[in-house]
Amino acid sequence: MTRRSRTELRGKAQTVLGPIDPASLGPTLMHEHVLWDICPPSLAAQNDPGPQITLENVWAMNYGTLVAPGNLRLGIEDLAVAIDEIGRMRDAGGRTVVELSCGGLKPDPRGLVQIAEGTGVNIVMGCGHYVEEYQDPANRHRSVDSFAAEMVDQVQVGAWGTPVRAGMIGEIGCQAPWTELEKRVMQGAILAQRETGAAINVHPGRHPDQPLEVADFVRMNGGAIDRVVISHIDRTIFDEERLLRLADSGCVVEFDLFGQEQSYYKLSDIDMPNDAIRLRLIRALIDRGHVERIVISHDICYRSRLSCFGGHGYGHIFSNVVPMMRRRGFSESEIEAILVTNPRRLLTFI
């Protein structure tokens, strides 16, 4: 496989079908999973997919009281489902999806190619590694340079044994407290960012101070903080003071759980916001002058959040959230920045 140099990529966005003019990206979801396996290794080892999704149990699955490992996976055998769901997003007005199923989440580059070809939607693939629990145990013995070289190759040559190239680094997994392995992967991602000109997406730990810890770490290690997206803010930071301090650091803030309306969150003792509160926090960022540091998405990684299983699907932001933004006084230029301009800037190689 030939190497696509930084010079060749500069000024372009890289989808699974190849480089494109960033102007053609259009409205973009910055954090989704299209083919994935988010099942924790300890649960996967039981080899029991659990109950099928039905009208009677889909609410319990989404609420978190019914655990079904099969709900946490969508593989190549579900290609027709994925094509239909991404097609619904396209019909609702979306044009690009950033797919961040990285190492540990069963990435499937060739499957993403088939979905892009089958829908006409731009799919930008991530690379790197998720949190330590999901990583190959062999990673514990790898160096920073090893991780960096792997991610550079995933962008410039091909990822996961295929010729399909990544267009973003991430989602790089972190926990609170942050493990030494995860810090080495992050250092590798920063080096790969320098080498390739790609942006980085970070999965932060579930402590409200961890996103800023990551931002400080990136700056101290020479990363381009304005090209680092910190995900899952809507399950991590709940007060405006912390939120504004994080945005003031120069990173991009991502609200990516749109469509999750319940306050109960099984994975941590927090009160989750609904979409209206997400928009209220985004308004606070805009009022602070940070409209250029906001992106949004759904982070779909449960089958039960897909339309065909009774969920909101990938089209929710375009069908429901954008109209709500207009009703609540967001200007067209603000909506354009969040859904088009900011993603385009981040997905354009420098």
CORSUL-V311979 format. One record per helix or strand. SS is the DSSP state (@ for helix, = for strand). FROM is the first residue (numbers start at 1). TO is the last residue. If there is no record, write none. Layout:
BEGIN
SS FROM TO
SS FROM TO
END
This chain:
BEGIN
@ 6 9
= 12 15
= 18 21
@ 22 24
= 28 32
= 36 37
@ 41 44
@ 58 63
@ 69 72
= 73 74
@ 76 92
= 96 99
= 103 103
@ 109 119
= 122 125
= 127 127
= 129 129
@ 132 134
@ 137 141
@ 144 156
= 169 173
@ 180 196
= 200 203
@ 210 220
@ 225 227
= 228 230
@ 233 235
@ 240 248
= 252 255
= 264 264
= 271 271
@ 275 287
@ 291 293
= 294 296
@ 303 305
@ 307 309
@ 316 327
@ 332 347
END
